[in-house]
Every structure is written in C-alpha cells, then in structure tokens.
Amino acid sequence: MVIAIFQLALALGAPFGSAAWGGKYPGKLPRQLRISSAVAVVVWLILAIVVLARAGLGPIALPEGLTYWATWGVVLLSIVGAVVNFASSSRYERFGWGPFAALLAVLTLIVALS
C-alpha cells in the first residue's frame, strides 16, 4: 500500500523524482514516467489484494491457486526490486526503497509459505 501511495503522489506530480525511477529526474517526473507511476498504482493495489487474500485478510475471496502463485510472484518482484534499488545511484532508493523492498520480500515470503 505504501508503494501505491508513493506512486500515486508521483503520478499526480509530487516532487519526489529523486526517490524514484533511478533518481534521474529530481523534482516532478516527466509525463511518461507519471503515466508509468499511475499504472504502477493499479498493479501494486492488485498485488496487495492478492497477498492479503493469501493471508486470509483480503477484502475479497480469490481462488487459492491464483493467490499461491501470485504471492510467489510478489516475492520474486520484491527481491528484484530490492536488488535494483540497492544498486541505484539514488541514495533515496539505496537507503530507503532498497531496505523497504527487502522487508517486503521477507514478509511476503512468510505469507507465501503459509
């Protein structure tokens, strides 16, 4: 949910560009990346619903097979996100989003294994 809120702020023009998309655009992101952030909002909200459903806390019931595989997908996505953020030239991504993505990977792994 935190990622979706952050991406929504970026999509709406918040000046957090140095903390996103490699940190190459300090301030407001260019139009194309704001559109990408808007798409990311939808993706992260869907993934949050799926993982919550897997944990038995979801607002809607989803098929077990879907939640099982999609949750493992979120684990992998979070691991990749952590690696990419730790490797970023942006200090906000290295020291903020990197650890956040790593924590998300661990917590999602716990849900995936349940």
Secondary structure, DSSP 4 states (H G I P E B T S, - for coil): -HHHHHHHHHHTT-S-GGGSGGG-S-SSPPHHHHHHHHHHHHHHHHHHHHHHHHTT--SS---HHHHHHHHHHHHHHHHHHHHHHHH-S-HHIIIIIHHHHHHHHHHHHHHHH-
